[in-house]
Amino acid sequence: MFLGVYRHTVDGKGRLVLPARYRDRLEKGCAITKGRERCLDIYPMDIWDREVEKYQKLPRTDARVRRMIRAFFAGAVHQNLDAAGRVHLPALLRDYAGLGRQVVVTGSGELAEIWDPEAWKEYNEQADDYYANIEEALSEYGI
């Protein structure tokens, strides 16, 4: 499980050292793709494979599904961590998430996310307000 918030730097070649605590979970590689709220999602391969199965079951006759599938897969890349625990973030993905040299890597349960620090700050401030009243939201889902 991916937990916590870490500040890291993207080097001049677009490489990011992932938090040491995440590396064991990603030893078989990962898929990185566009996430919601303009972050990047890092999927361990077993979770990625599960997501792929979900998308394959959707009806391609629906234009909304085709757009979603294209957004999810077109920007996705498979990555293996190098000896230093780094992954390469292609320019297309860095541009999508507005990433510069400094990034925030966050745990999100079964996947991790990469955020622009300012975007994370803004999002997290709103999320904190939402989380303070989470019982209301959870009750809507019967939890």
C-alpha positions in Angstrom: 0.0 0.0 0.0 1.2 3.5 -0.9 1.1 5.9 2.0 2.5 9.4 2.8 3.7 12.5 1.1 7.2 13.0 -0.2 9.0 15.9 -1.9 11.3 14.9 -4.7 13.1 16.4 -7.7 12.9 15.6 -11.4 16.3 15.7 -13.0 17.2 17.3 -16.3 16.6 14.0 -18.2 13.0 13.7 -16.7 13.9 11.1 -14.2 12.3 10.9 -10.8 13.7 9.0 -7.8 10.7 7.3 -6.2 10.4 7.1 -2.4 12.4 4.2 -1.0 9.2 2.9 0.8 7.5 2.5 -2.6 10.2 0.6 -4.4 9.6 -2.9 -3.2 6.0 -2.6 -4.4 7.2 -1.5 -7.9 10.1 -4.0 -8.3 8.2 -5.7 -11.1 7.7 -2.4 -12.9 4.9 0.0 -13.1 2.7 1.9 -15.5 2.5 5.7 -15.3 -0.4 7.5 -16.8 -2.6 10.6 -16.6 -4.5 10.8 -13.4 -7.5 12.8 -12.3 -7.1 16.4 -11.1 -4.0 16.7 -13.4 -1.7 14.5 -11.4 0.1 11.4 -12.7 -0.9 7.9 -11.4 1.8 5.2 -10.8 0.3 1.7 -10.9 2.1 -1.4 -9.8 1.8 -3.9 -12.7 -0.8 -6.2 -10.9 -3.1 -3.2 -10.3 -2.5 -1.9 -13.8 -3.5 -5.3 -15.2 -6.7 -5.1 -13.2 -7.4 -1.7 -14.5 -6.8 -2.8 -18.1 -9.4 -5.6 -17.6 -12.0 -3.0 -16.5 -11.4 -0.9 -19.5 -11.6 -3.8 -21.9 -15.1 -4.6 -20.6 -16.4 -1.1 -21.5 -18.4 -0.6 -24.7 -16.3 1.1 -27.4 -19.5 2.0 -29.2 -19.9 4.8 -26.5 -18.0 8.0 -27.5 -17.4 8.8 -23.8 -15.8 5.5 -23.3 -13.5 5.9 -26.3 -12.4 9.3 -25.0 -11.7 7.9 -21.5 -9.8 4.9 -23.0 -7.7 7.2 -25.2 -6.8 9.5 -22.3 -5.9 6.6 -20.0 -3.8 4.6 -22.5 -2.4 7.0 -25.0 -0.2 8.8 -22.3 0.6 5.6 -20.4 4.2 4.3 -20.2 5.6 1.1 -18.7 8.6 1.8 -16.5 11.1 -0.3 -14.6 12.9 1.3 -11.8 16.6 1.7 -12.5 19.3 0.8 -9.9 18.8 4.2 -8.2 15.1 3.7 -7.9 14.3 6.2 -10.7 11.6 6.2 -13.4 11.5 8.3 -16.5 8.6 10.8 -16.8 8.1 11.5 -20.5 7.6 15.2 -21.4 4.0 14.5 -22.5 3.1 13.4 -19.0 5.1 16.1 -17.3 3.3 18.7 -19.4 -0.1 17.2 -18.6 0.5 17.4 -14.8 2.3 20.8 -15.0 5.4 19.3 -13.4 8.6 21.2 -13.1 11.7 20.3 -11.2 10.1 19.9 -7.8 7.3 17.4 -7.4 5.2 15.8 -4.6 4.8 12.0 -4.6 1.8 10.9 -2.6 0.4 7.6 -1.5 -3.1 6.8 -2.7 -3.7 3.3 -1.4 -3.0 0.8 -4.1 -1.4 3.4 -6.4 0.9 6.4 -6.0 0.5 9.9 -7.5 2.9 12.6 -8.7 1.8 16.2 -8.3 3.0 19.7 -9.0 3.7 21.1 -5.5 1.3 24.1 -5.8 -1.4 22.0 -7.4 -1.0 19.5 -4.5 -1.2 22.3 -1.9 -4.4 23.7 -3.4 -6.0 20.2 -3.8 -5.0 19.1 -0.4 -6.5 22.2 1.3 -9.9 21.4 -0.3 -9.5 17.7 0.5 -8.9 18.5 4.1 -12.2 20.4 4.3 -13.9 17.4 2.7 -12.2 14.9 4.9 -13.2 16.7 8.0 -16.8 15.7 7.1 -16.0 12.4 5.5 -18.7 10.5 7.5 -21.4 12.2 5.5 -19.8 11.1 2.2 -19.1 7.6 3.4 -22.7 7.2 4.6 -23.8 7.8 1.0 -21.9 4.7 0.0 -23.1 2.6 2.9 -19.8 2.7 4.7 
